[in-house]
C-alpha cells in the first residue's frame, strides 16, 4: 500500500511538468504576441522589441520553459505580463480564494437540496411524485446559467430588492445567495439522481425488510438503515468533485460581478498573459492529481483487488 | 489612435445575451451591432461603446473592498456625505447648491462630498509614460496632469494646466513655459520645472519602456538619443528656474502643444518613482484632481480627492470603480452604480418616456471616432486604385445606416470626423453610385471575375458573425460588382499581430484621435513611413503635403494642407470610411450632476457632484 501511494506521489511532479510543458508550448505556437499587446497599437517596432527582450520572449522555447520550471520549483511563478511588477501568485491568491468560497457554498446548496430530494423521490417510487420531481429537476438542470442568473437578479434583486445585484463579500454574506443557488440548484439534479439510485438499491436489501419485519418504526428504518447505507457510495463521488472547487464558474462570475479566478483567466487568455495561464493550469492539474490520488487510495482501501494489481 | 474596442472579455457574455460590462464610460454603441463591433479588447482602447467585457475586459478583488462597493455602500455613502456639512433635502438640492455657488469658502459648498460609483476595467497601467489605451488614459488623467490639458469646448480645445502661460519663439522651435506658482504634488511636495525635465527624460529612458514616447516627445531635441540609449539627458529641455521651462524642438511643429495633453508628457514625482521601483504606481503621487486611495486588481479601485490640487478641488470625496464586472443595467437600477451605458436590449425600454428611467437618460456628444474598412494596398486585388474605388462607390452607407443601424450611425466619407479640427465639410467623398462603381471595376485589372483572387475580410472580435453592417457591405459588393468576400473573425491579440505585419487584405477598424490636431488622423495613418500605416499606402504627393503641414505656422494654411492630403487619400480609396461617432445616450443617476463625456471619450470626474438625500 505504501509503495503504491509513494509511486503515485512520485509520478505527480512528472505529470505536472508535462502539463506545464503542454500549456507553455501552446503559448509559443498561438498567434498573438504579448509584447505587442502590452505596447499597444501606437508602438513602434523598436518599442515592441524592447519589451520582448525584457520578458525574455526571444529566447528559445525550451530555455523559457526551463527557466519558468526552475523558478516555479522555488515557488516563484513569475510576473504577470499584463500587470507589470505583480507576482502571479499574489495576483491569483485572492481570486482563487473567492472562487473556492463560491464553489463551497454552491456545493453545500447542491448537497442540501440534491440528497434529500433523491431520498424523497426514491421513497415515492411508483407514485406520480417521483417522476414529476425528477422531471422538474431535469428542467432546472437544463436551464442555461445565462438565463437563470439574470432571472434571479430580476426577481430577487430588482423586484423584491432583497439582495444586491453584484459583488462579493464572502461566502456568508447576502452576496453569496444568488450565485450559490444559480450554481447549486442545477447541480443538485446530479446528486439527486445518485441518491435516488443508491436509495433504491438499499431499499431492496434484505436488512431493510428485516428491519421492517421486526417492527421498527418507519422513520427509524429510513434514517438508520436506508439513508445511512445509501449515502456510502455517494461519499466517494464527493471526493472526486473536490477537484472542481478551485475552478471558476465563468458565466456566473461574470454576471454577478464576482472577482473570482475565471475573469482573470479569461482576461489572461485574451492578453496572452502566459505566466498567469501556465500557473493556473498547473494549479488545476495539481488539484486533479491530488483528487485522483485520494480517490485511488480510497478505492484501494475498499477494494483489495486494486491494491493487488498495483 | 486608440482603437476603439468594444468587446472585451465580454464578447462571450454578449453572446450570452447579457451585456455585462457596459461600463460607465461608454455611451451607446456607435454602430449599434452589439455583438461584433470593430473593437476588440479591453485594454486597448478608450471605448465609448458598450463594452462587454472586457476586457474588456475588466477584472479582480478583495472581499472588503467589494463589500464597500455594493448597494449598502450607496446608502452609507450618501448618509456620510450628508453628515459632512450641509444636508439638503433632495427636492431643494439643486436650488440650494446654486445658492451656495457664490460662496467662496469651499468648506460650505453643498456640492462637496459623496461617493461616485461606476463600473470600470483594470487599467493596463497607472504610469503616464506607459499609457496608450483608453482605460489607462481615463485614470491617469485623474491622477496626473501636465502643462496643458484638453477641454470639451470645440473653439478652445486646449488650455494650459500646470503651466500658467507659454510663449513660442518666432521660428516656432523654442517653447518657454511658465508654471503656476506654488504647485505641489498630491503629497504636498513642491512641483517645479525640474520635475518636468526629469519626468520627460525618464519617460524616454529605454528601461522605462514607454511604447509611445517617440511619438509624443520625440520632437524635443535630444529625446530620441535617450530612447536609443545613447544619452540620459536631453539638451532640448532647459530649466531656467523653478517656474520656467524652455523646450527646443527639432523643427517648427504647431501641433506640439497639442501633444502635451497626452499622459506620456505628464509630470511624475521623482522620489515616488525612484523609491517605488517597478511597482511605484501602486502608490502614485501625482498632480491631478484625484489620488489613488486603493486598488485591488479585478475588484475595485478607489480614488480620493486631491486636496492639494492647484485648481478648485474636486467635489467628490471618492470615486469607486467596480472592476469585477456584473450586470450593468441591473446594478444601475439597483443604485449600485451611478452611471451606465445603455445596452441595445434595454434601449427601447429605457428611452420610453413613460418609463421612469427615461428621466435619467443623458445625451452624450458625438465621439470623435471614425470606423472604416481598410485595404492593404500592397495586396491583390487592393493594389488597384480603380478596384478600391469601385468598392467605395458600391456601398450605400445611407441605406445601411437607416435600414440596418436604425440611424444610430453617421455615414463617413473621410478620415476626419465632423467637429474635429480640420474637418472638411466640402470634402468630396466617394458616395454611392452603382454605375460609377461598375465603370471603375471595368477600368481595373480585375474587371474579369476570373482574375479576382480570393478575398478574406478580417474583423476583430471573439467569435461569432461579423457586424450586420459589414454583411450588408459585402452584399452590396456582391450585388453591384459580383465581388465575393469571405469573413474571418479573429480575437484582438491575433488581429493586432496580423495587422502589424501587414498580413490582412481587408479589415474593419476604428480610429479615435489622441490630440486635437488633424495630424493624429491624417499623418499618423497615411504617411508612407508612419509605423502604424496599416494600409501600406504610399503617395509622394500626400507625403509632401504632410511634410509641409507639419511645419506650417499658419493654422488656417495647415488645415488646408491636411484637407488637400485628405482629399487625395479619399480619391485613392485607401479606406471605405464607414461611420463617424454619433450622439449617444447614457444613464446617469438623477442625483448626479456634472458628469460629462468629452468627444475625445474621456470623462471629467472633477466636476461631478452628488445631491444629498435624507433617509427617513
Interface residues (C-beta under 8 A of the other chain):
Chain A: X31 X32 X33 X34 X36 X37 X38 X39 X40 X41 X42 X43 X44 X45 X47 X48 X50 X51 X54 X82 X83 X84 X85 X86 X91 X94 X95 X98 X146 X149 X150 X153 X154 X157 X158 X161 X164 X165 X166 X167 X168 X169 X170 X173 X175 X250 X251 X253 X254 X255 X256 X257 X258 X259 X263 X264 X266 X267 X270 X271 X272
Chain B: X1 X2 X3 X8 X9 X10 X12 X13 X16 X17 X18 X20 X41 X42 X43 X44 X45 X53 X54 X55 X56 X57 X58 X59 X60 X61 X62 X63 X64 X66 X67 X69 X70 X71 X72 X122 X124 X125 X130 X132 X133 X206 X209 X210 X211 X212 X214 X215 X277 X278 X279 X296 X297 X298 X299 X322 X323 X324 X325 X326 X327 X330 X331 X333 X334 X336 X462 X490 X491 X492 X493 X494 X496 X497 X498 X500 X514 X531 X532
